[in-house]
Amino acid sequence: MSRWNIAAAQYARQHNCVDAHVEHHLRFIAEAARQQCDLLVFPELSLTGPGDEILPAPPSDRQLVPLLRASQIYRISVIAGITLENQGQRQKGLALFSPCCDTVLRYPQGSSASLTRDDTQLTIIDTHSDTPNLDPLAALLTSSQDVGDHRWRQSISTLQRFAHKYSIAVLMANARNGSALWDEKGQLIVRADKGELLLTGSRGRQGWQGDIIPLG
């Protein structure tokens, strides 16, 4: 198997300005490209912020053009957190920026998303289901989250069990802390502490290796 490099952006958004978030995302993308990453995953609502009492409005395609261009220039796929409008209701979603696509692909955010190494589509799955619709060719499960200590512990337990049960690597991007990568056996490869950083994983013939890249 040729080498495959992936990364989780541990990025805590503190406002609701999409344009400012886009600029900040570009810094992460540039660093991930320097690390020769093929995929970069951001936490939930990374591009919009959480809002106060209601979720913020979804970003426009125009606002997301710089991220799509960066994906194409650096040849890196990017999954970021957005909001969606569904029958007049706002909900959490994911945006996929692929170097193979000229448009932003938008999906509702489920428990997690799976993808194959060469695919430009995400499959949203429920990691709590006894029969998740996991593509047999899926190479990675990604989880975009923003959880504190109690829910974080629940999340890592669920994701680790899922990795072991279905023999699939799992990458978790959490906004606050504790972003992590597990291999296909459910073994922890690398986990982050607090701070704004990139958690990276590299899959080669010897299996997975991980690292932490601070962004300051």
N, C-alpha and C positions, 0 to 999 in steps of 0.2 A: 504494500500500500504506500503510495506517495504521501509525503508529509501534508498535514492539514492543520492550519493554525486558526484558532478561534479566540474570542475575547468577550468578557463581560465588562461593561462600563458601570462602575459604582458611582452613581451621579445623583445627588440629592437636589432636586429643583425646589427653589424657595419663592418663586413668583409665577405669574401667569402670562408672561410676555413670550409669545412663540418665537418672534424674531431673535430675541436674546438667547433663547434656548437653542435655536438653530446654530447660532454662532458658537455656542459652547460645545454643541455636538460635533461641529467641524474640528475642534481641537482634539477631541477623542478619536475621531476618524483618522486624522492625520497621524496621531501617535500609533494607532492600531496598524496603519499602513506601514509605519516605520518598523513595527514589529513583524511585518510580513503576514498580517492576519488576513484570512479569507472571509471571516464573518465577525461582526461586532453586534452585541446585543445590549440594549439599554433597558433600564427598569420601566415599570408601568408609568404612564402619563408623563414620560420624560420630556416631551415636547410642549405640553400644555400646562403642567402643574395640576394640582388636585382641585383648585378652586376653593371656595369657602363653603357655601351651603349647597351649591349645585356644580356639576362638572362644567368646565370651560367649553366654549364653542370649538368645534373641530378646526384644525388649521386648514387653510386653503392650499390647493396645489401650487399656487404661486409662491407661497411662503416656504414650501418644501423643496422647491427647485434646487437651491444650493446643495442640499443633501443628496438629491438624485445625481447631480453633476459630480459631487465628490465620490459617490459610489462608483460611477463610471470611470472617473479619472484614476482612482486608486485600485480599481478592480476588486472592490470589497463589497460584500452584501451586508446590509445594515437593517436591524430590527429595532424600531423605536416605539415608545408609547405615546398614543394619541387618544382623542375622543372621537366618537362617531355619532351621527344622527340616525336613529332608526324609528320611523313612524312618529316623529316629533319628540322622541325621547333620546337623551344623550346617554351614552354608555362608554365604557373603557374599550379601547381598541389597540391594534398593532398596525404599524406601517412598515412595509417591506420595501427597501430600496435595493434593487438588484442591478449590477452592471449589465445584465442581459436585457433589461426592460427600460423602455422610454417613459414609463408612467409609474406613479407610486401605487403600490398594491395595498389595500386596506382590509383589515380583518377584525371581527369582534374578538376581544380578549377572552379566552377561556382559561382553564387551569394552566395549560402549557401549549406549546406549539412544537411540531416535529417537522423536520426537513431532511431531504437527501443532500448529498454533497454537491450535486450538480443541478438541483431543482431550483426553480424560481417561484415556487408556491409553498406556502405554509399549510400545514394541517393542524387545526385547532383541536386539542383533545382534552378529555377530562381524566386527570391522573388519579382521581378517586374512584373511577368506574372499574368494575370487574372485567369489563370488555371494552377497553379504549380502542378507538379506530386508528390504531397505530399502523402506518405504512410499513410493510415488511422490509422495504428498502431504506427506511429512515436511518440516518447515520447519527442523529443528534436530537435530543429533546431540549428545548429552551424554555425558561421560565422567567418572565419579567414581573418583578414584584416591588412593593414598597411596604415592608412589614417591620414592626418592632419586635422586641425580644420574644414575647410569648408566641405570636404567630410565626415568627422566624423559626423557632424550634420545631413547630408543627410542620412547616414547609420543608425544612431540610430532612426531617424524618420521612415524610411522604416521598420526596424526590429520590432519596437514597434507596428506599425500598423499590421504587419504580425502576430505577437503573438496574438493580440486581434482578428483579423479577423478569424484566423484558430484555435484558442484555443490551442496553443502549446507554451511551454516554449522556449525561445531563449537565447543562450549564445554567446556572441561576444568576441573574443580575438583580441585585437588591439595592434600592436607593440609599439605604442608611448604612448598612454594614453587612458583613457575612456573605457576600457573593461567593459562589463556590462552583467547583467542577468535580463531578464523579465519573469514574470510568464505567465500562460495560459490566463490571462485576459489582458495582455499587461502592467501590473503594474511593475514599476522598483523595483527590489529587492535589487540590490547593483550595484554601479558603482565606478570604480577606478579613482584616480587622476593620476599623472605622477609617473614614477618609475618602477623598476623591481619587480614584485610581482605576487602572485597568488590571483585571485579572485575566491572564492569558493561559491558554492550553495548547499544546502541540502534540499531534498524534502521528507517530512514525512507526517503524518496524518494531521498536522496543516498547510500544505502548504510549500512554499519555505522560506528559510532563507539564508542570505548571509553574507560573511565576507571577509576581505582583509588580506592577509598574506604577509608581506614584505620579500623580499629576498635580503640580502645585503652582 
